[in-house]
Amino acid sequence: MITLKSETIHTDRLALLPLQVEHADEMAVVLSDPGLHTFIGGTPDTAQDLRARYERWVAGSPRPGESWCNWVIQLRDTACLTGYVQATVTADDRGTAAEIAWVVGTPWQQRGIATEATQGLVAWLRKHPVHRVVAHIHPDHKTSAAVATAAGLTPTDQWHDGEIRWQLTIS
């Protein structure tokens, strides 16, 4: 069992910065489009809601052996935030596994940001003793399926809450 802690990850165009409560105001704007909730449900959070959530996330999981790793995605050339990636790392029957997710704000979509950020996250996870990476994707969310594919995940025949389980096994 390992405990991972978010650290800055650099890709060609992006910096994945460990989440801080102070990111809430800017992220509330980034995530303000109700269309982002088409596949995941809910409505956009206010800055106050995000601050409360980020406080919980930064404090870490209350479960022993579970790590919450959260990053905001920053475009390095403009220093603006564009979304987030996250990994929940837990022990399973074979060692350590990570469940990942990503969201990019509407104004920054279709630029390869989600793909680059997710690839950076998976590369970071490969540097740690993580043997499996999992994501759950709505069957109609073709863009997220493309991001998962680019990061090396493949769909399985398993479903969870109406979403398909995608997986990458790391040897």
Residue pairs with C-beta under 8 A, 6 or more apart in sequence:
1 65
1 91
1 96
2 67
2 89
2 96
2 128
2 129
3 65
3 67
4 67
4 69
4 87
4 89
4 128
5 18
5 67
5 69
6 18
6 19
6 69
6 70
6 71
7 18
7 124
8 15
8 16
8 17
8 18
9 15
9 16
9 71
9 120
9 121
9 123
9 124
10 16
10 76
10 120
11 116
11 117
11 119
11 120
12 116
13 75
13 76
13 77
13 113
13 116
14 73
14 74
14 75
14 76
14 113
14 116
14 117
14 120
15 74
15 76
16 71
16 72
16 73
16 74
16 85
16 117
16 120
16 121
16 124
17 23
17 71
17 72
17 74
18 70
18 71
19 54
19 57
19 58
19 70
19 71
19 72
19 84
20 54
20 58
21 51
21 54
21 55
21 58
23 50
23 54
23 72
23 81
24 47
24 48
24 50
24 51
24 54
25 47
26 80
26 81
27 47
27 50
27 72
27 81
27 84
28 44
28 45
28 46
28 47
28 49
28 50
29 105
30 81
30 82
30 83
30 105
30 108
31 44
31 45
31 50
31 83
31 103
31 105
32 44
32 105
33 44
33 105
33 106
34 43
34 44
35 106
36 44
36 103
36 105
36 106
37 43
37 44
39 138
39 140
39 141
39 144
40 138
45 53
54 70
57 68
57 70
58 70
60 67
60 68
61 67
61 68
61 88
63 90
65 90
65 91
66 88
66 89
66 90
67 87
67 88
67 89
67 90
68 86
68 88
69 86
69 87
69 88
69 89
69 98
70 84
70 85
70 86
71 84
71 85
71 86
71 117
71 121
72 81
72 83
72 84
73 81
73 82
73 83
73 84
73 85
73 104
73 113
73 117
74 80
74 81
74 82
75 82
75 108
75 113
82 104
82 105
82 107
82 108
82 113
83 102
83 103
83 104
83 105
83 108
83 113
83 114
83 117
84 102
84 103
85 100
85 101
85 102
85 117
85 118
85 120
85 121
86 100
86 101
86 102
87 98
87 99
87 100
87 121
87 125
87 133
88 98
88 99
89 96
89 97
89 98
89 125
89 128
89 130
90 96
90 97
90 98
90 99
91 97
92 132
94 131
94 132
95 129
95 130
95 131
96 128
96 129
96 130
96 131
97 130
97 131
97 132
97 133
97 134
98 125
98 130
98 132
98 133
98 134
99 133
99 134
99 135
99 136
100 118
100 121
100 122
100 125
100 133
100 134
100 135
101 135
101 136
102 114
102 117
102 118
102 121
102 144
102 147
103 114
104 113
104 114
104 117
109 143
114 143
114 144
114 147
115 146
115 147
115 150
115 151
118 147
118 148
118 150
118 151
119 150
119 151
121 151
122 133
122 151
122 152
122 168
125 133
125 170
126 170
130 170
131 169
131 170
131 171
132 167
132 168
132 169
132 170
133 151
133 152
133 153
133 167
133 168
133 170
134 153
134 165
134 166
134 167
134 168
135 144
135 148
135 153
135 165
135 166
135 167
136 160
136 161
136 163
136 164
136 165
136 166
137 144
137 145
137 148
137 155
137 163
137 164
137 166
138 144
138 162
138 163
138 164
139 162
139 163
139 164
145 155
145 166
148 154
148 155
148 166
151 168
152 168
153 166
153 167
153 168
154 166
154 167
154 168
155 164
155 165
155 166
156 164
156 165
156 166
156 167
158 164
158 165
159 165
